[in-house]
Amino acid sequence: MQIEHLRYFIALEQYKSINKTSQMMNTAPQNLSRILKNMEMEFGSELFYRTPNGITFTTSGMDFMQFAKNTVYQ
């Protein structure tokens, strides 16, 4: 997993939308979706739910967010 991918995940918390996050992080929504799906496969758990109002993090997603922030900010 690349640090840049963790940054995308952290941005997802702020923007609560794959489209908005991809726009703000200057990547295609399809690329971001693929990266996030690969993260879930690596982590072995669903990290968030897609809803009509954006995304909602699962408990595993909140745990992974802590890992992502610790890794990126250190």
Gaussian input, Z-matrix of N, CA and C with variables (Angstrom, degrees):
# hf/3-21g

backbone

0 1
 N
 C     1     B1
 C     2     B2     1     A1
 N     3     B3     2     A2     1     D1
 C     4     B4     3     A3     2     D2
 C     5     B5     4     A4     3     D3
 N     6     B6     5     A5     4     D4
 C     7     B7     6     A6     5     D5
 C     8     B8     7     A7     6     D6
 N     9     B9     8     A8     7     D7
 C    10    B10     9     A9     8     D8
 C    11    B11    10    A10     9     D9
 N    12    B12    11    A11    10    D10
 C    13    B13    12    A12    11    D11
 C    14    B14    13    A13    12    D12
 N    15    B15    14    A14    13    D13
 C    16    B16    15    A15    14    D14
 C    17    B17    16    A16    15    D15
 N    18    B18    17    A17    16    D16
 C    19    B19    18    A18    17    D17
 C    20    B20    19    A19    18    D18
 N    21    B21    20    A20    19    D19
 C    22    B22    21    A21    20    D20
 C    23    B23    22    A22    21    D21
 N    24    B24    23    A23    22    D22
 C    25    B25    24    A24    23    D23
 C    26    B26    25    A25    24    D24
 N    27    B27    26    A26    25    D25
 C    28    B28    27    A27    26    D26
 C    29    B29    28    A28    27    D27
 N    30    B30    29    A29    28    D28
 C    31    B31    30    A30    29    D29
 C    32    B32    31    A31    30    D30
 N    33    B33    32    A32    31    D31
 C    34    B34    33    A33    32    D32
 C    35    B35    34    A34    33    D33
 N    36    B36    35    A35    34    D34
 C    37    B37    36    A36    35    D35
 C    38    B38    37    A37    36    D36
 N    39    B39    38    A38    37    D37
 C    40    B40    39    A39    38    D38
 C    41    B41    40    A40    39    D39
 N    42    B42    41    A41    40    D40
 C    43    B43    42    A42    41    D41
 C    44    B44    43    A43    42    D42
 N    45    B45    44    A44    43    D43
 C    46    B46    45    A45    44    D44
 C    47    B47    46    A46    45    D45
 N    48    B48    47    A47    46    D46
 C    49    B49    48    A48    47    D47
 C    50    B50    49    A49    48    D48
 N    51    B51    50    A50    49    D49
 C    52    B52    51    A51    50    D50
 C    53    B53    52    A52    51    D51
 N    54    B54    53    A53    52    D52
 C    55    B55    54    A54    53    D53
 C    56    B56    55    A55    54    D54
 N    57    B57    56    A56    55    D55
 C    58    B58    57    A57    56    D56
 C    59    B59    58    A58    57    D57
 N    60    B60    59    A59    58    D58
 C    61    B61    60    A60    59    D59
 C    62    B62    61    A61    60    D60
 N    63    B63    62    A62    61    D61
 C    64    B64    63    A63    62    D62
 C    65    B65    64    A64    63    D63
 N    66    B66    65    A65    64    D64
 C    67    B67    66    A66    65    D65
 C    68    B68    67    A67    66    D66
 N    69    B69    68    A68    67    D67
 C    70    B70    69    A69    68    D68
 C    71    B71    70    A70    69    D69
 N    72    B72    71    A71    70    D70
 C    73    B73    72    A72    71    D71
 C    74    B74    73    A73    72    D72
 N    75    B75    74    A74    73    D73
 C    76    B76    75    A75    74    D74
 C    77    B77    76    A76    75    D75
 N    78    B78    77    A77    76    D76
 C    79    B79    78    A78    77    D77
 C    80    B80    79    A79    78    D78
 N    81    B81    80    A80    79    D79
 C    82    B82    81    A81    80    D80
 C    83    B83    82    A82    81    D81
 N    84    B84    83    A83    82    D82
 C    85    B85    84    A84    83    D83
 C    86    B86    85    A85    84    D84
 N    87    B87    86    A86    85    D85
 C    88    B88    87    A87    86    D86
 C    89    B89    88    A88    87    D87
 N    90    B90    89    A89    88    D88
 C    91    B91    90    A90    89    D89
 C    92    B92    91    A91    90    D90
 N    93    B93    92    A92    91    D91
 C    94    B94    93    A93    92    D92
 C    95    B95    94    A94    93    D93
 N    96    B96    95    A95    94    D94
 C    97    B97    96    A96    95    D95
 C    98    B98    97    A97    96    D96
 N    99    B99    98    A98    97    D97
 C   100   B100    99    A99    98    D98
 C   101   B101   100   A100    99    D99
 N   102   B102   101   A101   100   D100
 C   103   B103   102   A102   101   D101
 C   104   B104   103   A103   102   D102
 N   105   B105   104   A104   103   D103
 C   106   B106   105   A105   104   D104
 C   107   B107   106   A106   105   D105
 N   108   B108   107   A107   106   D106
 C   109   B109   108   A108   107   D107
 C   110   B110   109   A109   108   D108
 N   111   B111   110   A110   109   D109
 C   112   B112   111   A111   110   D110
 C   113   B113   112   A112   111   D111
 N   114   B114   113   A113   112   D112
 C   115   B115   114   A114   113   D113
 C   116   B116   115   A115   114   D114
 N   117   B117   116   A116   115   D115
 C   118   B118   117   A117   116   D116
 C   119   B119   118   A118   117   D117
 N   120   B120   119   A119   118   D118
 C   121   B121   120   A120   119   D119
 C   122   B122   121   A121   120   D120
 N   123   B123   122   A122   121   D121
 C   124   B124   123   A123   122   D122
 C   125   B125   124   A124   123   D123
 N   126   B126   125   A125   124   D124
 C   127   B127   126   A126   125   D125
 C   128   B128   127   A127   126   D126
 N   129   B129   128   A128   127   D127
 C   130   B130   129   A129   128   D128
 C   131   B131   130   A130   129   D129
 N   132   B132   131   A131   130   D130
 C   133   B133   132   A132   131   D131
 C   134   B134   133   A133   132   D132
 N   135   B135   134   A134   133   D133
 C   136   B136   135   A135   134   D134
 C   137   B137   136   A136   135   D135
 N   138   B138   137   A137   136   D136
 C   139   B139   138   A138   137   D137
 C   140   B140   139   A139   138   D138
 N   141   B141   140   A140   139   D139
 C   142   B142   141   A141   140   D140
 C   143   B143   142   A142   141   D141
 N   144   B144   143   A143   142   D142
 C   145   B145   144   A144   143   D143
 C   146   B146   145   A145   144   D144
 N   147   B147   146   A146   145   D145
 C   148   B148   147   A147   146   D146
 C   149   B149   148   A148   147   D147
 N   150   B150   149   A149   148   D148
 C   151   B151   150   A150   149   D149
 C   152   B152   151   A151   150   D150
 N   153   B153   152   A152   151   D151
 C   154   B154   153   A153   152   D152
 C   155   B155   154   A154   153   D153
 N   156   B156   155   A155   154   D154
 C   157   B157   156   A156   155   D155
 C   158   B158   157   A157   156   D156
 N   159   B159   158   A158   157   D157
 C   160   B160   159   A159   158   D158
 C   161   B161   160   A160   159   D159
 N   162   B162   161   A161   160   D160
 C   163   B163   162   A162   161   D161
 C   164   B164   163   A163   162   D162
 N   165   B165   164   A164   163   D163
 C   166   B166   165   A165   164   D164
 C   167   B167   166   A166   165   D165
 N   168   B168   167   A167   166   D166
 C   169   B169   168   A168   167   D167
 C   170   B170   169   A169   168   D168
 N   171   B171   170   A170   169   D169
 C   172   B172   171   A171   170   D170
 C   173   B173   172   A172   171   D171
 N   174   B174   173   A173   172   D172
 C   175   B175   174   A174   173   D173
 C   176   B176   175   A175   174   D174
 N   177   B177   176   A176   175   D175
 C   178   B178   177   A177   176   D176
 C   179   B179   178   A178   177   D177
 N   180   B180   179   A179   178   D178
 C   181   B181   180   A180   179   D179
 C   182   B182   181   A181   180   D180
 N   183   B183   182   A182   181   D181
 C   184   B184   183   A183   182   D182
 C   185   B185   184   A184   183   D183
 N   186   B186   185   A185   184   D184
 C   187   B187   186   A186   185   D185
 C   188   B188   187   A187   186   D186
 N   189   B189   188   A188   187   D187
 C   190   B190   189   A189   188   D188
 C   191   B191   190   A190   189   D189
 N   192   B192   191   A191   190   D190
 C   193   B193   192   A192   191   D191
 C   194   B194   193   A193   192   D192
 N   195   B195   194   A194   193   D193
 C   196   B196   195   A195   194   D194
 C   197   B197   196   A196   195   D195
 N   198   B198   197   A197   196   D196
 C   199   B199   198   A198   197   D197
 C   200   B200   199   A199   198   D198
 N   201   B201   200   A200   199   D199
 C   202   B202   201   A201   200   D200
 C   203   B203   202   A202   201   D201
 N   204   B204   203   A203   202   D202
 C   205   B205   204   A204   203   D203
 C   206   B206   205   A205   204   D204
 N   207   B207   206   A206   205   D205
 C   208   B208   207   A207   206   D206
 C   209   B209   208   A208   207   D207
 N   210   B210   209   A209   208   D208
 C   211   B211   210   A210   209   D209
 C   212   B212   211   A211   210   D210
 N   213   B213   212   A212   211   D211
 C   214   B214   213   A213   212   D212
 C   215   B215   214   A214   213   D213
 N   216   B216   215   A215   214   D214
 C   217   B217   216   A216   215   D215
 C   218   B218   217   A217   216   D216
 N   219   B219   218   A218   217   D217
 C   220   B220   219   A219   218   D218
 C   221   B221   220   A220   219   D219

   B1=1.4474
   B2=1.5300
   B3=1.2998
   B4=1.4577
   B5=1.5311
   B6=1.3312
   B7=1.4684
   B8=1.5297
   B9=1.3258
   B10=1.4681
   B11=1.5228
   B12=1.3159
   B13=1.4661
   B14=1.5268
   B15=1.3221
   B16=1.4693
   B17=1.5307
   B18=1.3168
   B19=1.4744
   B20=1.5302
   B21=1.3186
   B22=1.4598
   B23=1.5281
   B24=1.3257
   B25=1.4606
   B26=1.5247
   B27=1.3189
   B28=1.4655
   B29=1.5340
   B30=1.3167
   B31=1.4742
   B32=1.5227
   B33=1.3151
   B34=1.4645
   B35=1.5289
   B36=1.3127
   B37=1.4666
   B38=1.5332
   B39=1.3036
   B40=1.4649
   B41=1.5319
   B42=1.3256
   B43=1.4651
   B44=1.5260
   B45=1.3265
   B46=1.4685
   B47=1.5348
   B48=1.3289
   B49=1.4610
   B50=1.5239
   B51=1.3213
   B52=1.4617
   B53=1.5227
   B54=1.3186
   B55=1.4674
   B56=1.5234
   B57=1.3117
   B58=1.4643
   B59=1.5234
   B60=1.3300
   B61=1.4585
   B62=1.5215
   B63=1.3190
   B64=1.4657
   B65=1.5292
   B66=1.3156
   B67=1.4597
   B68=1.5334
   B69=1.3216
   B70=1.4559
   B71=1.5332
   B72=1.3337
   B73=1.4708
   B74=1.5334
   B75=1.3280
   B76=1.4595
   B77=1.5368
   B78=1.3191
   B79=1.4620
   B80=1.5284
   B81=1.3027
   B82=1.4641
   B83=1.5259
   B84=1.3315
   B85=1.4676
   B86=1.5296
   B87=1.3371
   B88=1.4644
   B89=1.5244
   B90=1.3241
   B91=1.4608
   B92=1.5279
   B93=1.3207
   B94=1.4617
   B95=1.5233
   B96=1.3137
   B97=1.4665
   B98=1.5251
   B99=1.3279
   B100=1.4660
   B101=1.5296
   B102=1.3250
   B103=1.4687
   B104=1.5278
   B105=1.3263
   B106=1.4606
   B107=1.5296
   B108=1.3174
   B109=1.4702
   B110=1.5274
   B111=1.3333
   B112=1.4728
   B113=1.5263
   B114=1.3290
   B115=1.4687
   B116=1.5274
   B117=1.3230
   B118=1.4671
   B119=1.5288
   B120=1.3117
   B121=1.4639
   B122=1.5278
   B123=1.3356
   B124=1.4658
   B125=1.5226
   B126=1.3247
   B127=1.4656
   B128=1.5251
   B129=1.3267
   B130=1.4622
   B131=1.5164
   B132=1.3333
   B133=1.4570
   B134=1.5277
   B135=1.3305
   B136=1.4540
   B137=1.5188
   B138=1.3128
   B139=1.4566
   B140=1.5203
   B141=1.3332
   B142=1.4635
   B143=1.5187
   B144=1.3257
   B145=1.4556
   B146=1.5201
   B147=1.3071
   B148=1.4647
   B149=1.5193
   B150=1.3145
   B151=1.4594
   B152=1.5328
   B153=1.3183
   B154=1.4723
   B155=1.5285
   B156=1.3286
   B157=1.4701
   B158=1.5191
   B159=1.3193
   B160=1.4580
   B161=1.5132
   B162=1.3110
   B163=1.4646
   B164=1.5241
   B165=1.3322
   B166=1.4592
   B167=1.5134
   B168=1.3151
   B169=1.4555
   B170=1.5260
   B171=1.3194
   B172=1.4616
   B173=1.5281
   B174=1.3165
   B175=1.4647
   B176=1.5258
   B177=1.3262
   B178=1.4710
   B179=1.5225
   B180=1.3076
   B181=1.4594
   B182=1.5140
   B183=1.3291
   B184=1.4665
   B185=1.5274
   B186=1.3384
   B187=1.4708
   B188=1.5296
   B189=1.3415
   B190=1.4538
   B191=1.5241
   B192=1.3404
   B193=1.4582
   B194=1.5226
   B195=1.3225
   B196=1.4562
   B197=1.5205
   B198=1.3465
   B199=1.4578
   B200=1.5327
   B201=1.3273
   B202=1.4651
   B203=1.5335
   B204=1.3169
   B205=1.4680
   B206=1.5165
   B207=1.3286
   B208=1.4597
   B209=1.5203
   B210=1.3191
   B211=1.4683
   B212=1.5257
   B213=1.3178
   B214=1.4583
   B215=1.5292
   B216=1.3092
   B217=1.4562
   B218=1.5274
   B219=1.3242
   B220=1.4702
   B221=1.4784
   A1=108.21
   A2=115.78
   A3=121.56
   A4=111.03
   A5=115.62
   A6=121.09
   A7=110.28
   A8=116.96
   A9=120.25
   A10=111.00
   A11=117.26
   A12=121.02
   A13=110.43
   A14=116.59
   A15=120.20
   A16=110.14
   A17=116.36
   A18=120.05
   A19=110.72
   A20=117.31
   A21=120.55
   A22=110.41
   A23=115.80
   A24=120.37
   A25=110.67
   A26=116.66
   A27=120.78
   A28=110.00
   A29=117.50
   A30=121.30
   A31=111.13
   A32=116.21
   A33=120.52
   A34=110.64
   A35=116.80
   A36=120.32
   A37=110.30
   A38=116.23
   A39=120.39
   A40=112.14
   A41=116.79
   A42=120.62
   A43=114.35
   A44=117.44
   A45=123.20
   A46=114.01
   A47=115.92
   A48=120.94
   A49=108.75
   A50=116.36
   A51=119.95
   A52=109.89
   A53=117.24
   A54=119.83
   A55=112.09
   A56=117.30
   A57=121.10
   A58=110.72
   A59=117.16
   A60=120.96
   A61=110.61
   A62=116.67
   A63=119.40
   A64=110.67
   A65=116.47
   A66=120.57
   A67=110.54
   A68=117.23
   A69=121.73
   A70=112.78
   A71=116.04
   A72=120.49
   A73=111.60
   A74=115.98
   A75=122.01
   A76=113.63
   A77=114.94
   A78=121.18
   A79=108.12
   A80=116.36
   A81=120.45
   A82=110.81
   A83=118.13
   A84=120.31
   A85=112.91
   A86=116.65
   A87=120.06
   A88=111.10
   A89=116.28
   A90=121.09
   A91=110.30
   A92=116.50
   A93=120.79
   A94=110.74
   A95=117.98
   A96=121.33
   A97=110.90
   A98=116.60
   A99=121.03
   A100=110.96
   A101=116.10
   A102=120.94
   A103=110.00
   A104=116.84
   A105=121.07
   A106=111.44
   A107=116.81
   A108=120.99
   A109=109.87
   A110=116.90
   A111=120.61
   A112=111.40
   A113=117.36
   A114=120.90
   A115=109.98
   A116=115.92
   A117=119.62
   A118=110.61
   A119=116.77
   A120=120.03
   A121=110.46
   A122=117.11
   A123=121.07
   A124=111.25
   A125=115.97
   A126=121.22
   A127=111.13
   A128=116.57
   A129=121.18
   A130=114.31
   A131=115.75
   A132=119.44
   A133=109.66
   A134=115.36
   A135=120.00
   A136=108.49
   A137=117.48
   A138=121.58
   A139=112.78
   A140=116.66
   A141=120.38
   A142=109.17
   A143=114.36
   A144=121.59
   A145=107.64
   A146=115.85
   A147=120.95
   A148=107.60
   A149=116.25
   A150=121.29
   A151=108.27
   A152=118.22
   A153=119.72
   A154=112.76
   A155=116.71
   A156=121.06
   A157=113.03
   A158=118.30
   A159=121.16
   A160=110.44
   A161=116.20
   A162=120.11
   A163=110.20
   A164=114.17
   A165=122.84
   A166=106.84
   A167=117.53
   A168=121.21
   A169=111.40
   A170=115.31
   A171=121.25
   A172=107.68
   A173=117.19
   A174=120.63
   A175=109.42
   A176=116.58
   A177=120.43
   A178=110.27
   A179=116.58
   A180=120.78
   A181=112.28
   A182=116.83
   A183=120.41
   A184=110.24
   A185=116.77
   A186=120.39
   A187=110.21
   A188=116.03
   A189=120.30
   A190=110.77
   A191=117.44
   A192=121.39
   A193=110.12
   A194=116.80
   A195=120.46
   A196=110.39
   A197=116.61
   A198=121.41
   A199=110.21
   A200=117.06
   A201=121.71
   A202=110.24
   A203=116.63
   A204=120.18
   A205=111.10
   A206=117.64
   A207=120.95
   A208=111.08
   A209=116.20
   A210=121.00
   A211=111.60
   A212=117.06
   A213=121.07
   A214=111.38
   A215=117.24
   A216=120.49
   A217=113.85
   A218=117.48
   A219=118.73
   A220=112.59
   D1=135.38
   D2=-177.65
   D3=-93.40
   D4=150.48
   D5=178.33
   D6=-57.82
   D7=-39.31
   D8=179.77
   D9=-59.64
   D10=-36.42
   D11=178.67
   D12=-66.61
   D13=-37.62
   D14=176.73
   D15=-65.67
   D16=-36.58
   D17=176.87
   D18=-63.32
   D19=-39.78
   D20=176.09
   D21=-59.99
   D22=-43.43
   D23=-178.82
   D24=-63.84
   D25=-42.16
   D26=178.34
   D27=-63.82
   D28=-41.67
   D29=178.17
   D30=-63.06
   D31=-32.74
   D32=178.54
   D33=-60.03
   D34=-34.05
   D35=177.09
   D36=-63.80
   D37=-39.76
   D38=-178.29
   D39=-72.06
   D40=-45.43
   D41=-172.69
   D42=-91.31
   D43=-19.18
   D44=175.59
   D45=56.71
   D46=24.31
   D47=-178.30
   D48=-156.00
   D49=133.88
   D50=178.23
   D51=-66.28
   D52=-42.43
   D53=179.78
   D54=-63.09
   D55=-47.22
   D56=-179.97
   D57=-65.33
   D58=-42.42
   D59=179.21
   D60=-62.67
   D61=-44.73
   D62=-179.59
   D63=-63.29
   D64=-39.10
   D65=178.01
   D66=-63.34
   D67=-46.81
   D68=-177.52
   D69=-70.88
   D70=-27.71
   D71=-178.94
   D72=-97.69
   D73=5.51
   D74=175.64
   D75=58.14
   D76=50.53
   D77=174.99
   D78=-140.93
   D79=158.90
   D80=179.73
   D81=-72.00
   D82=143.17
   D83=178.18
   D84=-55.53
   D85=-37.27
   D86=179.14
   D87=-64.95
   D88=-38.20
   D89=177.93
   D90=-64.86
   D91=-45.79
   D92=179.55
   D93=-63.38
   D94=-42.82
   D95=178.33
   D96=-59.59
   D97=-42.75
   D98=179.19
   D99=-63.66
   D100=-43.92
   D101=179.27
   D102=-61.14
   D103=-45.43
   D104=-178.93
   D105=-65.05
   D106=-39.49
   D107=177.91
   D108=-63.77
   D109=-41.47
   D110=177.20
   D111=-63.94
   D112=-37.25
   D113=176.75
   D114=-61.59
   D115=-44.67
   D116=179.31
   D117=-62.04
   D118=-39.48
   D119=178.96
   D120=-66.02
   D121=-43.00
   D122=178.55
   D123=-64.65
   D124=-43.17
   D125=-177.98
   D126=-74.63
   D127=-24.95
   D128=177.63
   D129=81.26
   D130=22.62
   D131=-178.30
   D132=-158.73
   D133=153.61
   D134=173.09
   D135=-67.84
   D136=131.85
   D137=-176.90
   D138=-98.73
   D139=-23.93
   D140=179.69
   D141=-159.19
   D142=164.22
   D143=175.59
   D144=-110.89
   D145=139.95
   D146=172.71
   D147=-88.71
   D148=129.65
   D149=178.45
   D150=-128.65
   D151=166.24
   D152=176.91
   D153=-60.20
   D154=-23.87
   D155=-179.25
   D156=-97.01
   D157=10.99
   D158=-178.59
   D159=121.96
   D160=-148.04
   D161=-178.60
   D162=-113.95
   D163=154.79
   D164=174.76
   D165=-130.64
   D166=128.99
   D167=-178.75
   D168=-77.45
   D169=140.87
   D170=173.14
   D171=-79.70
   D172=173.81
   D173=175.24
   D174=-60.68
   D175=-42.17
   D176=176.94
   D177=-62.75
   D178=-37.68
   D179=178.56
   D180=-64.09
   D181=-38.27
   D182=177.80
   D183=-67.62
   D184=-38.63
   D185=176.43
   D186=-64.48
   D187=-43.44
   D188=179.27
   D189=-64.95
   D190=-34.88
   D191=178.06
   D192=-60.40
   D193=-41.70
   D194=178.41
   D195=-61.77
   D196=-44.00
   D197=176.94
   D198=-60.32
   D199=-45.69
   D200=-177.84
   D201=-61.24
   D202=-46.90
   D203=-179.31
   D204=-64.28
   D205=-44.30
   D206=178.49
   D207=-59.78
   D208=-41.81
   D209=-178.32
   D210=-68.78
   D211=-46.17
   D212=-175.88
   D213=-71.29
   D214=-40.21
   D215=-173.50
   D216=-83.81
   D217=-6.14
   D218=178.31
   D219=-91.38

